């Protein structure tokens, strides 16, 4: 706060995504900026905080009529309450950026489930979110704006992995460039889909964006289940907007240059009335 109070500006371009071992710091910084009457880019602290609670966020999405995978919040002590159908995926409850997601995250029986819930609980010191695994086509889409919003062209995650590896966006797929997951996970943008599916992806994304009360920009990740029904995996307020990221790629295919994209994000911060 002391350092921020000496910054000669009334607008902050907020790219802070939290410390690895303290993810709550992401929304705490946004809250500090708000309390100090800075205008800042991206989402407010409420949306950022909600996104870190995967159980609470899924419950909220359901209340807005958004389909999500069936899920439970479990730990090694209450795992006997498990009631979902295999296969499932086990994730840390309060992490993002695919932290804690490995090939072993997809479990097919009770023994694998118990092991992975224990691994996640020990590594992150928290409960795990367990979801029925939606293994169909996977999409993400960026939504930008405040009251008036714009939906950018969706991308599809394309897995070129050998058949023995689960089709899932692991930590390695995002961040470890010499890994098989990184090399064999690609992105198609715009997604090769028909207009009906494109419209449905956009509709779901807008509903999710509104449910979280996002502002500025956010990404919505979703996947089809075995019956080709879209299931929202998560809403990601303030995703990475570096020039080589999916958000920038989607903006380009909407006819928005990178500099125009950044200018729009700043404009959204300027026009936003503090909550």
Secondary structure, 3 states (H helix, E strand, C coil): CHHHHCCCCCEECCCCCCECCECCHHHHHHHHHHHCCCEECCCCHHHHHHHHCHHHHHHHHHHCCCCCCCEEEECCCCHHHCCCCCCEEEEECCCCCCCCCCHHHEECCHHHHHHHHHHHHHHHCCCEEEEECCCCCEEEEEEEECCCEEECCCEEEEECCCCCCCCCCCHHHHHCCCCHHHHCEEEEECCCCCHHHHHHHHHHHHHHHHHCCCCEEEEEEEEECCCCCEEEEEEEECCCCCCCCHHHHHHHHCCCCHHHHHHHHHHHHHHCCCC
